[in-house]
Amino acid sequence: MAFQIPEEFIEGFAKAGQAYWSSLLSGSSEAGGIADGKNIAAAQQKYWQQQMALWGQALGQPAEPVAEAVRGDRRFHGEAWKSHPWYRSLQQQYLVHAQLLTSLAVAAPLPRKEKHKLEFFTAQLVNALSPANFAATNPDVARQAMDSNGESLRAGLSNLIEDLQHKRISITDRDAFEIGVNVAVSPGAVVFENDLLQLIQYAPSTKQVAARPLVIVPPCINKFYILDLQPENSFVRHAVENGLTVFLVSWRNPESAQGHLRWDDYVEQGALQALEVARTISGADQVNALGWCVGGTILSTALAVARARGEEPAASLTLLTTMLDFEEPGDLGVFIDEENVRQREQTIGQGGIYPGGELGFVFQAMRANDLIWPYVVDNYLKGKSPPAFDLLYWNADATNLPGPMYAWYLRNMYLENNLVVPDKLVVCETRVDLGRIDMPSYVLATQEDHIVPWRAAYRSTQLLGGRTQFVLGASGHIAGVINPASKNKRSYRSGGKLNGDCAQWLETSQETPGSWWSHWFEWLSPHTGKKVAAPHALGHKKYPTIEPAPGRYVKVKAS
């Protein structure tokens, strides 16, 4: 496969279409066919009215837009889409048909999950068929080819051939960044490693530090350095400058030798091991633990296991855009059903690797008009090279997953949602109950998150046993988290009523301009312990330094 397109993605188109036509032929469904039938008729009526208007324009009637692109759609910003009759007509026909297909998907008489699949894959089809994506129907591409005497098309073909060889769509200049040189540059050292992770301790930048360190468990489906891209947007640097001793997990990018690793290993040898090493090195009674995305799911599982064992390693828990309740997983849920999960269990569930490139394509497809089609047009049709952008460099730095861990995660989280049921899951020979996590917790969601919908993240407040602070940041899964306090951008909401109703929380919350980072540090301060002298050296006699940060593991590329 050219760009490592996952089988689930291809199968999704077929399943969604089959479910739609089956529902229409049967005339009934769990969703209720009568009201949906009216909506389908309304969509068809609107479509024919728009077509009549377009025919009228072709006969010389006033050329007011019949259909408008959605706000923020940058595909048709070029002047020719408005001024040139042929391109204007092409754009209008596309928008009219796109609106019809979208309306039919929304009105389809299907059960909720099947309807979601149909809507998602219809959007993928509609996005792919945009006239802006083809050389013959994009006026900017045609003009650039003429102005360059065809050089732009030659360069585009060269870019395509190179990307086909690497099985990826280039979204940034990969030669502009180097890990440890101009990204992931905060000073520190690897103080522990095993077959699964390296633990980095960062050097202090203040004379005194909080007695209790901060231990960060990032997602294992990406590299950790999203939290330490460059000094001006580094969460690690912000925490260090505010007097915290920071330990950060750098997950290994698994290869065939690690294809046996399980979820239990990520909990025991991963999160729990990191907490213990950080406590030993710092000499603290407890740490403050922070997890992001699936790292937060791993960390929460680990803390539930620890509490069931009678251990109290953490004074507080911070979860950044993390799902513990997978009842409504958003667009990622369209790829997961019993058939798909069983297939993964049979192929890699007993050993093997799930390629990071496939998962990366899924994440890109969820925002195709931002992360796929603009680069197809610019790279292959216009012959441009993608610009240097640290966040997109990180985004393209794929990470594999061990097959047993991945298959278990799919079934027990996304498919069966077992983590929310007290004592149902047995992890590390211990029954897991999230209610045993009784330390104070800070739960951050982001309003436009397409990976962890904020309402799903909100449900964590009803599962954790301790006192919870819920905060809703602006923007999405990444930009909403990496929002440096020094830039004073965006906003966040906090202070709403936590009673299980996310709508009521939103209504009773208050919006504050700026970054949630400052709000979080104020919340964390009472849990950090007294001030102590900053260590003169990193590591410990039991855990001496191994190599400078960012270490070896983060530099391994997915095959």
C-alpha positions in Angstrom: 0.0 0.0 0.0 1.4 3.3 -1.0 0.9 5.4 2.1 0.3 2.7 4.7 -3.5 3.2 4.6 -5.0 0.9 7.3 -7.3 -1.9 6.3 -10.0 -0.5 8.7 -10.1 2.7 6.7 -10.7 1.0 3.4 -13.3 -1.4 4.9 -15.0 1.5 6.6 -16.2 2.9 3.3 -17.7 -0.4 2.2 -19.4 -1.0 5.6 -20.8 2.5 5.9 -22.3 2.4 2.4 -23.7 -1.1 2.8 -25.4 -0.1 6.0 -26.9 3.0 4.4 -28.4 1.2 1.4 -29.6 -1.6 3.5 -31.5 0.8 5.8 -33.1 2.5 2.8 -34.2 -0.8 1.2 -35.6 -2.1 4.5 -37.4 1.2 5.2 -36.9 1.0 9.0 -34.2 1.1 11.6 -33.5 1.7 15.3 -33.0 5.4 14.4 -36.6 5.7 13.2 -37.3 5.9 9.5 -40.2 8.4 9.3 -38.5 11.6 10.4 -35.4 10.7 8.6 -37.4 10.1 5.4 -38.7 13.6 5.6 -35.2 14.9 6.0 -34.0 12.9 3.0 -36.8 14.4 0.9 -36.0 17.9 2.1 -32.3 17.4 1.1 -33.3 16.2 -2.4 -35.7 19.1 -2.8 -33.0 21.6 -1.8 -30.6 20.0 -4.2 -33.0 20.4 -7.2 -33.7 24.0 -6.3 -30.0 24.7 -6.2 -29.6 22.9 -9.6 -32.3 25.1 -11.1 -30.6 28.2 -9.8 -27.3 27.0 -11.3 -29.0 26.4 -14.7 -30.5 29.9 -14.4 -27.0 31.4 -13.9 -25.7 29.5 -17.0 -28.5 31.2 -19.0 -27.4 34.6 -17.9 -29.3 35.2 -14.6 -27.5 37.1 -11.8 -24.6 34.9 -10.5 -25.2 35.0 -6.7 -23.5 32.0 -4.9 -26.0 29.1 -4.7 -23.9 27.2 -2.1 -21.3 28.6 0.3 -18.2 26.8 1.6 -18.1 26.2 5.3 -16.3 28.8 7.4 -12.6 28.2 7.5 -12.5 26.2 4.3 -9.4 27.4 2.5 -9.7 25.3 -0.7 -11.5 28.0 -2.7 -9.8 31.2 -1.6 -8.2 31.8 -5.0 -9.8 34.6 -7.1 -10.4 32.4 -10.1 -12.9 30.4 -8.1 -15.1 33.5 -7.9 -14.3 35.4 -11.1 -13.8 32.8 -13.8 -17.2 31.4 -15.0 -16.0 27.8 -15.5 -14.2 27.5 -12.2 -17.0 29.2 -10.4 -19.5 26.8 -11.9 -17.3 23.9 -11.0 -16.9 25.0 -7.4 -20.7 25.6 -7.1 -21.6 22.2 -8.5 -19.1 20.5 -6.1 -20.5 22.3 -3.1 -24.1 21.5 -4.0 -23.3 17.8 -4.5 -21.3 17.8 -1.3 -24.1 19.3 0.7 -26.5 16.7 -0.8 -24.3 13.8 0.2 -23.7 15.2 3.7 -27.4 15.8 4.2 -28.3 12.3 3.1 -25.7 10.8 5.5 -27.1 12.9 8.4 -30.7 11.9 7.6 -29.9 8.2 7.0 -32.2 6.0 9.1 -29.4 4.2 10.9 -28.5 3.4 14.5 -26.3 6.0 16.1 -22.9 4.3 15.7 -23.7 3.3 12.1 -24.8 6.8 11.3 -21.6 8.2 12.7 -19.6 5.9 10.5 -21.6 6.9 7.4 -21.2 10.6 8.2 -17.4 10.2 8.7 -16.7 8.2 5.5 -19.1 10.4 3.5 -17.0 13.4 4.6 -13.8 11.6 3.6 -15.3 10.9 0.1 -16.6 14.5 -0.2 -13.2 15.9 0.8 -11.3 13.6 -1.6 -13.5 14.6 -4.6 -13.0 18.4 -4.3 -12.0 20.0 -7.6 -9.2 21.7 -5.8 -7.4 18.3 -5.4 -6.9 17.7 -9.2 -4.5 19.4 -11.6 -7.1 19.7 -14.4 -9.7 21.5 -12.2 -7.6 23.7 -9.9 -7.0 27.1 -11.5 -4.0 27.9 -9.2 -2.3 24.7 -10.4 -3.0 25.5 -14.0 -1.7 29.0 -13.7 1.5 27.9 -11.9 2.2 25.3 -14.5 2.0 27.8 -17.3 4.0 30.4 -15.4 6.8 27.9 -14.7 6.7 26.2 -18.2 5.7 23.0 -16.6 8.5 23.0 -14.0 6.0 22.9 -11.1 4.4 19.7 -12.4 7.8 18.1 -12.9 8.8 19.0 -9.3 5.5 17.7 -8.1 6.0 14.4 -9.7 9.5 14.2 -8.1 7.9 14.9 -4.7 5.3 12.2 -5.3 7.9 9.6 -6.2 10.0 10.4 -3.1 6.9 10.2 -0.8 5.8 6.9 -2.4 9.3 5.5 -1.6 8.9 6.5 2.0 5.2 5.5 2.2 4.1 8.9 3.6 2.8 12.3 2.6 5.3 15.0 3.6 3.7 17.6 5.8 6.9 19.4 6.9 10.5 19.8 6.0 12.0 16.8 7.8 15.5 18.1 7.3 14.9 21.3 9.2 14.8 19.6 12.6 16.9 17.2 14.6 16.0 15.7 17.9 18.3 17.0 20.6 19.6 19.8 18.4 16.7 22.1 17.8 13.8 20.1 19.3 13.8 18.3 22.6 16.7 20.5 23.8 15.9 21.0 27.5 19.0 19.9 29.5 18.8 16.8 31.5 19.8 13.1 31.6 18.4 9.6 31.2 18.5 8.2 34.8 16.8 4.9 34.2 16.0 2.6 31.3 14.4 -0.8 30.6 13.1 -2.6 27.6 10.1 -0.3 27.5 11.2 3.2 28.4 13.9 5.7 29.3 13.2 8.0 32.2 14.6 11.5 31.8 15.3 13.8 34.7 15.6 17.5 33.7 18.2 19.8 35.2 16.9 22.5 37.6 17.0 26.1 36.6 16.1 27.6 40.0 18.1 27.5 43.3 15.3 25.8 45.1 12.8 23.3 43.9 9.6 21.7 45.2 10.2 18.6 47.3 7.8 16.6 45.3 8.7 16.1 41.6 6.5 16.1 38.6 6.4 12.8 36.7 5.0 13.0 33.1 3.6 10.0 31.3 3.1 11.0 27.6 1.2 9.0 25.0 3.1 5.9 23.7 1.5 6.5 20.2 3.7 9.6 19.8 7.2 10.8 20.8 7.4 12.6 24.1 9.0 15.8 22.7 5.7 17.4 21.9 6.1 18.6 25.5 9.6 19.9 24.8 9.5 21.1 21.2 11.5 24.4 21.4 12.2 26.6 24.4 9.4 29.1 23.7 6.7 26.4 23.6 8.2 23.8 26.0 5.9 22.6 28.8 8.9 20.9 30.3 10.9 24.2 30.4 7.9 26.0 31.9 7.6 23.5 34.7 11.3 23.6 35.4 11.4 27.4 35.5 8.6 27.3 38.0 10.7 25.3 40.4 9.6 21.7 39.7 11.9 18.7 39.3 10.6 17.1 36.1 10.8 13.4 35.2 9.5 12.4 31.8 8.9 9.0 30.3 10.4 8.4 26.8 8.6 5.3 25.5 10.6 3.0 23.3 9.6 2.9 19.6 8.9 -0.9 19.6 10.4 -3.2 17.0 9.9 -6.9 16.5 11.9 -7.7 19.6 9.3 -5.8 21.7 6.3 -7.3 19.8 5.3 -9.3 22.9 4.7 -6.3 25.2 1.2 -6.1 26.9 -0.8 -3.4 28.5 0.3 -4.8 31.9 3.9 -4.1 30.9 3.1 -0.5 30.1 1.5 -0.2 33.6 4.1 -2.1 35.7 7.4 -1.6 33.8 6.2 1.8 32.5 4.2 4.1 34.7 4.6 2.4 38.1 8.4 2.0 37.5 8.7 5.7 36.5 6.9 6.8 39.7 9.1 4.6 41.9 12.4 5.7 40.3 11.4 9.4 40.6 10.5 9.0 44.3 13.8 7.3 45.0 15.9 9.9 43.2 14.1 12.9 44.7 13.7 11.4 48.1 10.1 12.6 48.2 7.3 10.8 49.9 5.1 11.2 46.8 5.2 12.6 43.3 2.7 14.7 41.3 1.7 12.6 38.3 0.7 13.9 34.9 -0.6 11.9 31.9 -1.5 12.9 28.4 -4.0 11.1 26.1 -3.3 7.3 26.2 -0.5 8.1 28.6 -3.2 9.4 31.0 -5.1 6.1 30.6 -2.0 4.1 31.4 -1.2 6.3 34.3 -4.7 6.1 35.7 -4.7 2.3 35.4 -1.3 2.3 37.2 -2.5 4.5 40.1 -5.6 2.3 40.5 -3.4 -0.8 40.7 -1.1 1.0 43.2 -4.0 2.0 45.5 -5.5 -1.5 45.4 -2.0 -2.7 46.6 -2.2 -0.2 49.5 0.4 2.1 47.9 0.1 5.9 47.6 2.8 7.0 45.1 1.1 10.2 43.9 -0.1 13.3 45.8 -2.0 14.5 42.8 -3.1 13.4 39.3 -3.3 15.6 36.2 -4.9 14.2 33.0 -4.5 16.1 29.7 -7.1 15.3 27.0 -7.4 11.7 28.3 -10.3 9.2 28.0 -11.2 6.9 30.8 -14.8 6.4 29.7 -14.8 5.3 26.0 -18.6 5.2 25.5 -18.4 8.1 23.0 -14.9 8.0 21.5 -15.6 10.4 18.7 -14.3 9.8 15.1 -11.8 7.2 16.2 -14.8 4.9 17.1 -15.7 4.5 13.4 -12.7 2.2 12.9 -13.5 -0.1 15.8 -16.0 -3.0 15.8 -16.0 -6.6 16.8 -14.8 -7.8 13.4 -11.9 -5.4 13.3 -10.8 -6.0 16.8 -11.0 -9.8 16.4 -8.9 -9.5 13.2 -6.2 -7.6 15.2 -6.2 -10.1 18.0 -5.7 -13.0 15.5 -2.9 -11.3 13.5 -0.9 -9.4 16.1 -2.6 -10.0 19.4 -0.2 -12.8 20.4 2.9 -11.0 19.1 3.8 -8.5 16.4 3.8 -4.8 15.6 1.1 -2.4 14.6 2.9 0.1 12.3 2.9 3.7 13.4 2.4 4.9 9.8 -1.0 3.3 9.7 -2.1 5.0 12.9 -0.6 8.3 11.8 -2.7 8.1 8.6 -5.9 7.6 10.6 -5.1 10.8 12.7 -4.4 12.7 9.5 -7.6 11.5 7.9 -9.6 12.8 10.8 -8.5 16.3 9.7 -8.0 15.6 6.0 -8.6 19.1 4.8 -5.8 20.3 7.1 -3.4 17.4 7.1 -3.8 15.6 3.8 -5.3 17.4 0.8 -3.4 20.8 1.2 -0.1 18.8 1.1 -1.3 16.7 -1.9 -2.1 19.9 -3.8 1.0 21.9 -2.8 3.6 19.0 -2.9 2.4 17.1 -6.0 0.4 19.5 -8.1 2.3 22.8 -7.4 5.7 21.2 -6.8 6.3 23.0 -3.6 8.3 21.8 -0.6 6.5 21.8 2.8 7.6 24.5 5.2 9.5 23.8 8.4 7.1 23.5 11.3 8.2 21.8 14.6 4.8 20.6 15.6 4.2 18.9 12.2 7.7 17.4 12.3 6.7 15.8 15.6 3.3 14.8 14.1 5.1 12.9 11.3 7.5 11.1 13.6 5.5 7.9 13.9 5.6 5.4 16.7 4.8 1.7 16.4 2.8 -0.2 19.0 3.2 -3.8 20.3 0.4 -6.0 18.9 -0.7 -7.6 22.2 -0.9 -4.2 23.9 -2.7 -2.6 21.0 -5.3 -5.4 20.6 -6.0 -5.5 24.3 -6.4 -1.7 24.4 -8.9 -1.7 21.4 -11.1 -4.4 23.0 -11.1 -3.3 26.6 -11.3 0.4 26.1 -12.8 1.3 22.7 -14.9 -1.7 22.1 -16.2 -2.9 25.5 -15.4 0.2 27.7 -14.4 -2.1 30.6 -12.3 0.4 32.5 -15.3 2.2 33.8 -16.7 -0.9 35.5 -15.2 -1.3 39.0 -13.1 -4.4 39.4 -13.9 -5.8 35.9 -10.4 -5.5 34.5 -7.5 -7.4 36.0 -4.2 -5.6 35.3 -0.9 -6.8 36.8 -2.9 -9.4 38.7 -4.9 -6.7 40.4 -8.5 -5.7 39.9 -8.9 -2.1 38.7 -11.3 0.4 40.2 -10.8 4.0 39.1 -12.8 5.1 42.2 -9.7 4.1 44.3 -7.8 7.0 42.8 -8.6 9.3 45.7 -5.9 12.0 45.3 -6.9 15.4 44.0 -7.1 15.5 40.2 -6.9 18.1 37.4 -8.7 17.1 34.3 -8.1 19.2 31.1 -10.1 18.8 27.9 -10.0 21.0 24.8 -13.1 22.3 23.1 -12.2 21.3 19.5 -10.5 18.0 20.3 -11.2 15.4 17.5 -9.3 12.6 19.2 -10.7 12.9 22.8 -14.0 14.7 22.6 -14.3 17.1 25.6 -17.5 15.6 26.8 -15.8 12.2 27.0 -12.9 13.6 29.0 -15.4 15.3 31.3 -16.8 11.9 32.3 -13.5 11.2 34.1 -14.6 13.6 36.8 -17.4 11.1 37.7 -15.0 8.1 37.8 -12.1 9.3 39.9 -12.5 9.0 43.7 -10.8 12.3 44.8 -11.7 15.9 44.5 -11.6 16.9 40.8 -10.9 20.2 39.0 -12.2 20.2 35.4 -10.9 22.7 32.9 -11.8 23.2 29.2 -9.2 24.8 27.1 -9.7 26.4 23.7 -8.5 24.8 20.4 -7.8 21.1 19.8 -6.0 18.0 21.0 -2.4 19.4 20.5 -2.7 23.2 20.2 -5.0 23.4 23.2 -2.4 21.7 25.4 0.7 23.3 24.0 -0.4 26.8 24.8 2.5 28.6 26.4 1.6 31.0 29.3 4.1 33.5 28.0 2.2 34.1 24.8 -1.1 34.7 26.6 -3.1 33.2 23.7 -6.6 31.6 23.6 -8.6 31.0 26.8 -9.9 28.3 29.1 -13.1 27.7 31.1 -13.2 26.5 34.8 -15.2 26.6 37.9 -18.4 25.0 36.6 -20.6 22.7 38.6 -19.4 19.1 38.6 -22.6 17.0 38.9 -22.3 14.7 36.0 -24.0 17.0 33.5 -21.4 18.4 31.2 -23.9 20.9 29.7 -24.6 22.3 33.1 -20.9 22.5 33.8 -20.4 24.5 30.7 -23.2 26.8 31.5 -21.9 27.5 35.0 -18.2 27.8 34.2 -16.3 31.0 33.7 -14.0 31.9 30.7 -10.6 33.3 31.4 -8.3 34.7 28.7 -4.8 33.1 28.4 -3.3 29.7 28.9 -4.4 27.0 31.3 -0.7 26.5 32.2 -0.9 29.3 34.8 -4.2 28.0 36.2 -2.8 24.5 36.5 0.4 25.6 38.3 -1.7 27.5 40.8 -3.8 24.4 41.4 -0.7 22.2 41.7 1.2 24.4 44.1 -0.4 23.1 47.4 0.6 19.5 46.4 4.2 20.1 45.6 5.6 20.1 49.2 8.1 22.4 50.8 11.0 24.1 49.0 14.3 22.3 49.1 17.7 23.1 47.6 18.0 22.1 43.9 20.1 19.0 43.4 23.7 19.6 42.3 23.7 16.4 40.2 21.1 14.4 38.4 20.3 10.8 39.1 21.1 8.8 42.3 23.6 6.3 43.5 21.0 3.6 42.7 20.1 5.2 39.4 23.2 6.9 37.9 22.9 8.9 34.8 23.1 6.9 31.6 23.3 9.5 28.8 22.3 13.1 28.2 18.7 14.0 27.4 16.8 13.3 25.2 18.3 9.8 25.1 18.4 7.1 22.4 14.9 5.8 22.5 13.3 8.9 21.1 15.5 8.9 18.1 14.5 5.5 16.8 12.3 5.9 13.7 9.3 3.7 13.0 10.0 1.2 10.2 
